[in-house]
Amino acid sequence: MSDNMAIRLQDVHAGYGKMEVLFGITLHVASGEIVALVGPNGTGKTTTLRTIVGQVRARSGSLEYMGEDVSHKPPYVLTRRGIATSPEGRAILGNLTVLENLRLGAYTIRDPAQFRRGLERVYALFPRLQEREHQSGGSLSGGEQQMLAVGRALMSRPKLLLLDEPSLGIAPNLARTIFATFEEIRREGSSILIVEQNVYLSLRASDRSYVMERGKIVLEGESRGLLQNPHVKAAYLGVA
């Protein structure tokens, strides 16, 4: 495997109990790349992310992170090695302040100066969070909570950032604001894998994309090209 590869899944099968959800998933994210994994709800996208971070064990196939086989590594090891997730549903702690939620994202950071730099970075990306620093997470709007979830994941300065449905349940203008930050996040050193139902936003924001249907990758390629793909246009963009 090439040294410039952040993550690679090769022929991965995974699921829950007797139910198989992923049927031979092969995908990769190169270092410094933004990749989207798109498709309908319930098709296995979130399970793919859970398999990457060790929450779901691959039944077969291989999973490599930065050139190392991590198929059997527990989640806490992968977190310490630089994988961070902004989960579906955001999972912020509503009774804690914005700042306290961000501190939780930096639990692997021991250097106070590094923590301050991380906080400044998040506030530069999402000025609303700084304005609401001492408000409870539960008092934020849905879009602001999504900003907080992404910001919390960034506090650990991840090498690989996994974003699960960052546009779900928020106003379109705030979704565009969040997606507009991905390029800056990439420039600061993180590779990004976006899992999304909003195909148009995802393809516009990414370099390459995979289309997943019924637990399998059915299309892949440069995102710009997939925007013009007849199946993608008809099935996901409402264009005949």
C-alpha positions as CSV (number, residue, x, y, z in Angstrom):
1,M,0.0,0.0,0.0
2,S,1.2,3.5,-0.9
3,D,2.5,5.7,1.9
4,N,0.2,8.5,0.9
5,M,-2.9,6.5,1.7
6,A,-4.9,7.5,4.8
7,I,-7.4,4.7,4.8
8,R,-8.1,1.7,2.6
9,L,-10.8,-0.9,2.8
10,Q,-10.4,-3.9,0.6
11,D,-13.3,-6.4,0.1
12,V,-14.7,-5.7,3.5
13,H,-17.8,-7.7,4.7
14,A,-19.4,-6.6,8.0
15,G,-22.7,-6.5,9.8
16,Y,-24.6,-7.0,13.1
17,G,-25.2,-10.5,14.5
18,K,-26.4,-12.7,11.7
19,M,-27.3,-9.7,9.4
20,E,-24.6,-8.8,6.9
21,V,-24.7,-5.1,5.9
22,L,-21.5,-4.6,3.9
23,F,-20.9,-6.9,0.9
24,G,-17.3,-6.5,-0.2
25,I,-16.6,-2.8,0.2
26,T,-13.5,-1.5,-1.4
27,L,-12.6,2.2,-1.1
28,H,-9.8,4.5,-0.1
29,V,-9.0,8.0,1.0
30,A,-5.5,9.3,0.1
31,S,-3.7,11.7,2.4
32,G,-5.0,15.2,1.9
33,E,-8.1,14.0,0.0
34,I,-11.8,14.7,0.5
35,V,-13.9,11.7,-0.4
36,A,-17.7,11.3,-0.3
37,L,-19.6,8.1,0.3
38,V,-23.2,8.8,-0.8
39,G,-26.4,6.8,-1.2
40,P,-29.8,6.2,0.2
41,N,-30.5,5.9,3.9
42,G,-30.1,2.4,5.3
43,T,-27.6,1.2,2.7
44,G,-24.6,0.7,4.9
45,K,-22.8,4.1,4.9
46,T,-22.8,4.5,8.7
47,T,-21.8,0.9,9.1
48,T,-18.8,1.6,6.9
49,L,-17.7,4.4,9.2
50,R,-18.2,2.2,12.3
51,T,-16.1,-0.5,10.7
52,I,-13.3,2.0,10.0
53,V,-13.2,3.1,13.7
54,G,-13.5,-0.4,15.1
55,Q,-17.0,-0.2,16.5
56,V,-18.0,-2.9,14.0
57,R,-15.6,-5.8,13.4
58,A,-14.9,-6.7,9.7
59,R,-15.9,-10.3,9.1
60,S,-13.5,-10.5,6.2
61,G,-11.4,-8.3,4.0
62,S,-8.8,-5.8,5.2
63,L,-8.7,-2.3,6.6
64,E,-5.4,-0.3,6.6
65,Y,-4.8,3.1,8.1
66,M,-1.6,4.9,7.3
67,G,-0.1,1.7,5.9
68,E,-0.9,-0.5,8.9
69,D,-3.5,-3.2,9.2
70,V,-5.9,-2.0,11.8
71,S,-8.7,-4.5,11.2
72,H,-8.7,-5.7,14.8
73,K,-7.7,-2.5,16.6
74,P,-10.2,-1.2,19.2
75,P,-11.7,2.3,18.8
76,Y,-9.6,4.0,21.5
77,V,-6.4,3.0,19.7
78,L,-7.6,4.4,16.4
79,T,-8.6,7.6,18.1
80,R,-5.2,8.1,19.6
81,R,-3.6,7.4,16.2
82,G,-5.5,10.2,14.6
83,I,-9.0,9.2,13.5
84,A,-11.9,11.4,14.7
85,T,-15.6,11.1,14.0
86,S,-18.4,13.6,13.9
87,P,-21.3,11.1,14.3
88,E,-24.7,11.0,12.8
89,G,-27.1,12.9,15.1
90,R,-24.2,15.0,16.4
91,A,-24.2,13.4,20.0
92,I,-23.2,16.6,21.7
93,L,-23.8,16.9,25.4
94,G,-26.6,19.4,25.8
95,N,-26.0,20.1,29.5
96,L,-22.4,21.1,28.9
97,T,-21.3,24.4,27.4
98,V,-19.8,24.8,23.9
99,L,-16.4,25.1,25.4
100,E,-16.8,22.0,27.6
101,N,-18.0,20.0,24.6
102,L,-14.9,21.1,22.8
103,R,-12.7,20.1,25.7
104,L,-14.1,16.6,25.5
105,G,-12.9,16.4,21.9
106,A,-9.4,17.3,23.0
107,Y,-9.0,14.6,25.7
108,T,-6.0,13.2,24.0
109,I,-4.3,16.6,24.1
110,R,-2.1,17.1,27.1
111,D,-0.3,20.4,26.1
112,P,-2.3,23.5,27.1
113,A,-0.7,25.5,24.3
114,Q,-1.8,22.9,21.8
115,F,-5.3,22.9,23.2
116,R,-5.5,26.7,22.8
117,R,-4.3,26.5,19.2
118,G,-6.9,23.9,18.5
119,L,-9.6,26.0,20.1
120,E,-8.5,29.1,18.1
121,R,-8.6,27.0,14.9
122,V,-12.1,25.8,15.6
123,Y,-13.3,29.3,16.4
124,A,-11.8,30.6,13.2
125,L,-13.7,28.0,11.2
126,F,-16.9,28.4,13.1
127,P,-17.1,32.0,14.6
128,R,-20.6,31.2,15.9
129,L,-19.2,28.7,18.4
130,Q,-16.9,31.4,19.9
131,E,-19.9,33.7,20.2
132,R,-21.8,31.0,22.1
133,E,-18.8,29.6,24.0
134,H,-20.5,29.7,27.4
135,Q,-24.0,28.6,26.2
136,S,-25.2,25.1,26.8
137,G,-24.9,22.8,23.8
138,G,-28.6,22.0,24.1
139,S,-29.5,25.7,23.5
140,L,-27.9,25.8,20.1
141,S,-29.7,25.5,16.8
142,G,-29.4,22.2,14.8
143,G,-26.9,23.8,12.5
144,E,-24.8,25.2,15.4
145,Q,-24.8,21.8,17.1
146,Q,-23.5,20.3,13.8
147,M,-20.7,22.9,13.8
148,L,-20.0,22.0,17.4
149,A,-19.8,18.3,16.5
150,V,-17.4,18.9,13.7
151,G,-15.4,21.3,15.9
152,R,-15.2,18.8,18.7
153,A,-13.8,16.2,16.3
154,L,-11.2,18.7,15.0
155,M,-9.9,19.4,18.6
156,S,-7.8,16.2,18.5
157,R,-6.1,17.4,15.3
158,P,-7.1,14.3,13.4
159,K,-5.2,12.9,10.4
160,L,-8.5,11.4,9.2
161,L,-11.8,13.1,9.8
162,L,-15.0,11.0,9.4
163,L,-18.2,13.0,9.0
164,D,-21.5,11.1,9.2
165,E,-24.5,13.0,7.7
166,P,-23.2,16.6,8.4
167,S,-26.2,18.2,6.6
168,L,-28.9,16.0,8.3
169,G,-31.7,18.0,9.8
170,I,-30.2,21.5,9.4
171,A,-31.2,24.5,7.3
172,P,-29.7,24.5,3.8
173,N,-27.7,27.7,4.3
174,L,-26.0,26.3,7.5
175,A,-25.3,23.0,5.7
176,R,-23.5,25.0,2.9
177,T,-21.6,27.0,5.6
178,I,-20.4,23.7,7.1
179,F,-19.5,22.1,3.8
180,A,-17.5,25.3,2.9
181,T,-15.2,24.7,5.8
182,F,-14.0,21.3,4.5
183,E,-11.4,22.8,2.1
184,E,-9.8,24.7,4.9
185,I,-9.8,21.6,7.2
186,R,-8.0,19.8,4.4
187,R,-5.4,22.5,4.0
188,E,-4.7,22.2,7.7
189,G,-3.7,18.6,7.4
190,S,-6.8,16.4,7.7
191,S,-8.0,13.9,5.1
192,I,-11.9,13.7,5.1
193,L,-14.4,11.0,4.4
194,I,-18.0,12.4,4.2
195,V,-21.0,10.0,4.5
196,E,-24.1,11.8,3.2
197,Q,-27.6,11.5,1.8
198,N,-27.2,15.0,0.2
199,V,-25.5,13.8,-2.9
200,Y,-25.3,17.3,-4.6
201,L,-23.6,19.0,-1.6
202,S,-21.2,16.0,-1.2
203,L,-20.1,15.8,-4.8
204,R,-19.5,19.6,-4.9
205,A,-17.4,19.5,-1.8
206,S,-15.2,16.3,-2.6
207,D,-12.5,15.2,-4.9
208,R,-13.8,11.7,-5.4
209,S,-16.9,9.9,-4.5
210,Y,-18.4,6.4,-4.1
211,V,-22.1,5.7,-4.5
212,M,-23.4,2.9,-2.2
213,E,-26.6,1.0,-2.7
214,R,-27.7,-2.1,-0.7
215,G,-24.3,-2.5,1.0
216,K,-22.3,-2.4,-2.2
217,I,-20.3,0.2,-4.0
218,V,-22.1,0.6,-7.4
219,L,-20.3,3.7,-8.8
220,E,-17.0,5.5,-8.1
221,G,-15.0,8.2,-9.7
222,E,-14.1,11.9,-9.6
223,S,-16.9,13.8,-8.1
224,R,-17.2,16.3,-10.9
225,G,-17.7,13.5,-13.3
226,L,-20.3,11.8,-11.1
227,L,-22.4,15.0,-11.1
228,Q,-22.9,14.3,-14.8
229,N,-23.5,10.6,-14.5
230,P,-27.0,9.6,-15.8
231,H,-27.7,7.2,-12.9
232,V,-26.7,9.8,-10.3
233,K,-28.6,12.6,-12.0
234,A,-31.8,10.5,-12.3
235,A,-31.6,8.7,-8.9
236,Y,-30.2,11.4,-6.6
237,L,-30.3,14.9,-8.3
238,G,-33.8,14.8,-9.7
239,V,-32.6,15.4,-13.2
240,A,-34.1,13.2,-16.0
